[in-house]
């Protein structure tokens, strides 16, 4: 499976990073917290959700969601693999408070700036960045 171009560009530019002291992602090329290893372990963890939790197909196949990041406020962010060549990638956020998956019909390249601007994209800033957006390398 190939990550979408804009996601790879983001990871290559920032590496393992924490954004606004909240959203965390890793990088496929680092030994500590390797993105591929984290995706595989997260897919295994999501394979057996509690009975009362809304579910989505989690994996790396067409139409499935694969986890790419997490938030200090409990959310998990996913990319939905397109089912076909004409379908676009989209971002899903599992909100821990509500226990549901929310789809954002936008690419990662649109979702991340929307999050940084404080727009409603499933991960609430909740005063994690009171003085404005910032990032911190975690490699």
C-alpha positions in Angstrom: 0.0 0.0 0.0 1.2 3.5 -0.8 0.4 6.5 1.3 -1.1 9.4 -0.5 1.5 11.8 -1.8 0.6 14.7 0.4 0.8 12.5 3.5 4.3 11.3 2.5 5.4 14.8 1.8 4.2 15.9 5.3 6.0 13.0 7.0 9.1 13.7 5.1 9.0 17.4 5.9 8.3 17.1 9.6 9.3 13.5 10.5 7.9 12.2 13.8 6.0 15.3 15.1 3.5 16.5 17.7 1.4 19.4 16.4 -0.1 21.9 18.9 1.0 19.6 21.7 -1.8 17.3 20.7 -1.8 15.5 17.3 1.0 13.0 17.0 2.3 11.2 13.9 5.4 9.3 13.2 7.5 8.5 10.1 8.0 5.3 8.2 11.8 5.7 8.2 12.5 5.9 11.9 13.2 3.0 14.2 11.5 4.5 17.3 7.8 4.7 16.7 8.0 3.5 13.1 4.8 4.5 11.3 4.4 1.1 9.6 4.8 -0.8 12.8 2.4 1.5 14.6 -0.2 1.1 11.8 0.1 -2.7 12.0 -0.3 -2.8 15.8 -3.2 -0.3 15.6 -4.9 -2.4 13.0 -4.6 -5.4 15.2 -6.0 -3.4 18.2 -9.0 -2.1 16.1 -9.7 -5.6 14.9 -11.4 -6.4 18.3 -13.4 -3.3 19.4 -15.7 -3.4 22.4 -19.2 -4.5 21.5 -20.8 -1.1 22.1 -18.4 0.8 19.9 -19.3 1.9 16.3 -17.0 0.2 13.9 -15.5 0.7 10.4 -13.3 -1.7 8.4 -9.8 -1.1 9.6 -6.9 -2.2 7.4 -5.0 -1.3 4.3 -7.3 -2.6 1.6 -9.7 -0.6 -0.6 -12.4 1.0 1.5 -10.6 0.3 4.7 -9.3 2.8 7.2 -5.7 2.8 8.3 -4.6 4.8 11.4 -2.0 7.5 10.8 -2.1 9.5 14.0 -3.5 10.0 17.5 -4.4 13.0 19.7 -3.7 13.7 23.3 -7.4 14.3 23.7 -8.1 10.6 22.8 -9.0 10.7 19.1 -7.5 8.5 16.5 -7.1 9.7 12.9 -7.4 7.5 9.9 -7.1 7.7 6.1 -9.7 5.8 4.1 -8.1 3.9 1.2 -10.0 4.7 -2.0 -12.1 1.8 -3.4 -11.2 2.6 -6.9 -9.0 4.9 -9.0 -11.7 7.6 -9.4 -12.3 7.8 -5.7 -10.4 10.2 -3.5 -8.7 9.6 -0.1 -10.6 10.9 2.9 -9.9 11.5 6.6 -11.8 9.8 9.4 -11.5 10.6 13.0 -12.6 8.3 15.8 -13.9 10.6 18.6 -13.2 8.9 21.9 -15.8 10.9 23.8 -18.7 9.8 21.5 -17.2 6.5 20.4 -18.0 7.2 16.7 -16.2 7.6 13.4 -16.6 10.9 11.6 -15.7 11.2 8.0 -14.2 14.4 6.5 -14.5 14.3 2.8 -11.2 16.0 2.3 -7.6 15.0 1.7 -5.0 14.9 4.4 -3.5 18.0 2.7 -6.8 19.8 3.4 -7.5 18.3 6.8 -4.2 19.2 8.4 -4.4 22.9 7.7 -8.1 23.0 8.8 -7.0 21.4 12.1 -4.2 23.9 12.6 -6.7 26.8 11.9 -8.9 25.4 14.6 -11.8 24.3 12.3 -14.1 21.5 13.3 -12.4 18.5 11.9 -12.9 16.0 14.8 -9.9 16.9 16.9 -10.8 19.9 19.1 -7.8 22.1 20.1 -9.1 22.3 23.7 -6.5 24.9 24.6 -3.5 22.6 23.6 -2.1 25.6 21.6 -3.4 28.7 23.3 -0.7 30.9 21.7 -1.2 29.6 18.2 -0.2 26.6 16.1 3.2 25.0 16.6 5.0 21.7 16.1 7.6 19.8 18.0 9.8 17.1 16.6 9.5 13.9 18.6 12.2 11.8 16.9 
